[in-house]
Amino acid sequence: MHVMLTYPFSVHPCIYIKRKLFFHHLQTQLLQPDRNPFYLLFHFVSKYHHRPLLLLLLYFKANQRKMVTVSEIRQAQRAEGPATILAIGTATPPNCVDQSTYPDYYFRITNSEHMTDLKEKFQRMCDKSMIKKRYMHVTEEVLKENPNMCAYCCKILL
């Protein structure tokens, strides 16, 4: 079976050369007698996320009067061979604040310790919630270096 693959879109010459090599590799794979051409095309589409190739594949399927089935697409996207789980864990930021001390922490970093009524209300909210720990990406040192991050209505990204 001989399939001639051409790239129908106008692109930059460097990209065209890379894609021409890609299509040449695909064409040599298709010329092997034991290869299913549509499985190979689906494999290349799923591996390289090549949209023009997908259009080309649908064109080949339309010319052969065959429908692309969902099982063919899913089979091409499956991995082959054994798999190993290397690690199981959770990714948590290194900065952990206990929920019971969070209101003190929050009012300290925002320089709002003078608002005792709000602090008491916030303390009650934290006590009634079921959260035990809070993990934060921004540390207290970063907030002290960048005071605009804690200020109300300030532009922090300037």
C-alpha positions in Angstrom: 0.0 0.0 0.0 1.4 3.4 -1.0 0.0 6.5 0.6 1.3 9.9 -0.5 1.2 12.4 2.3 1.4 16.1 1.4 1.1 19.1 3.7 -1.7 21.3 2.2 -1.2 24.4 4.3 1.2 27.3 3.6 3.6 27.7 6.5 7.0 29.1 7.4 9.9 27.3 5.5 11.6 26.0 8.7 8.3 24.6 10.0 7.6 23.1 6.5 11.0 21.3 6.6 10.3 19.9 10.0 6.8 18.8 9.1 8.1 17.3 5.8 10.6 15.1 7.8 7.7 14.2 10.1 5.5 13.1 7.2 8.5 11.2 5.6 8.8 9.3 8.9 5.1 8.6 8.9 5.2 7.5 5.3 8.0 5.0 5.9 6.0 3.6 8.8 2.9 3.2 6.6 4.8 1.3 3.9 5.6 -1.6 6.3 3.2 -4.5 5.4 2.2 -5.4 8.9 1.1 -1.9 9.9 -2.5 -0.8 10.0 -2.4 2.7 8.4 -5.3 4.2 10.3 -4.1 3.0 13.7 -0.7 4.5 12.8 -2.2 7.8 11.8 -4.3 7.9 15.0 -1.1 7.1 17.0 0.8 10.0 15.4 -2.1 12.4 15.9 -2.5 11.5 19.6 1.3 11.5 20.2 2.2 14.8 18.4 -1.2 16.6 18.7 -1.0 17.4 15.0 -4.3 19.0 13.9 -3.5 19.2 10.2 -2.7 15.5 10.3 -6.0 14.9 11.9 -7.7 16.7 9.1 -5.7 14.6 6.6 -6.7 11.5 8.4 -10.4 12.4 8.3 -9.9 13.0 4.6 -8.4 9.5 4.0 -11.2 8.0 6.0 -13.8 9.9 4.0 -12.2 8.7 0.7 -12.3 5.1 1.8 -16.0 5.4 2.9 -15.2 4.2 6.4 -16.3 6.0 9.6 -13.8 6.7 12.3 -15.1 4.9 15.4 -14.6 6.0 19.0 -12.9 2.7 19.8 -10.2 3.4 17.2 -9.6 6.8 18.7 -9.4 5.4 22.2 -7.2 2.5 21.2 -4.7 4.9 19.6 -4.6 7.0 22.8 -3.9 4.1 25.1 -0.4 3.4 26.5 1.2 0.0 25.8 3.3 -2.0 28.2 3.6 -2.1 31.9 3.2 0.9 34.2 4.8 1.7 37.5 3.6 4.0 40.3 6.7 5.9 41.3 5.3 7.8 44.3 2.0 8.6 46.0 1.8 11.8 48.1 0.3 15.2 48.5 1.8 18.4 47.5 1.5 21.0 50.3 3.2 24.3 50.6 5.8 24.5 53.3 4.0 27.4 55.1 1.4 25.9 57.4 -0.7 28.0 59.8 -2.9 26.4 62.5 -6.6 27.4 62.2 -6.8 28.4 65.8 -4.0 31.0 65.4 -5.0 32.1 61.9 -6.9 35.2 63.0 -3.9 36.5 65.0 -1.7 35.8 62.0 -4.1 37.4 59.5 -4.6 40.6 61.5 -0.8 40.8 62.3 0.3 40.6 58.6 -2.4 43.1 57.5 -1.6 45.6 60.2 -5.2 45.5 61.4 -4.7 44.5 65.1 -6.5 47.6 66.2 -9.8 46.1 64.9 -10.6 44.0 67.9 -14.3 43.5 67.0 -13.6 42.1 63.6 -10.8 40.0 65.0 -13.2 38.4 67.6 -15.8 37.8 64.9 -13.2 36.2 62.6 -12.0 34.1 65.5 -15.5 32.7 66.0 -15.8 31.9 62.3 -12.5 30.1 62.4 -13.5 28.1 65.5 -16.8 27.0 64.0 -15.2 25.9 60.7 -14.0 22.3 60.4 -10.6 23.4 59.0 -7.6 22.4 61.1 -4.7 23.8 59.1 -4.2 26.4 56.4 -1.4 25.9 53.8 -0.2 29.1 52.2 2.2 29.9 49.4 3.0 33.4 50.5 5.1 33.6 53.7 5.1 36.3 56.3 8.5 37.4 55.1 7.3 38.0 51.6 4.4 40.0 52.8 6.7 42.2 54.9 9.0 42.8 51.9 6.0 43.7 49.8 3.6 45.7 52.0 1.3 46.6 49.1 0.1 43.0 48.9 -1.6 43.4 52.3 -2.8 47.0 51.8 -6.4 47.7 50.8 -6.9 49.0 47.2 -3.2 49.2 46.3 -1.7 48.2 43.0 0.6 45.3 43.8 1.9 44.4 40.4 3.5 47.8 39.5 
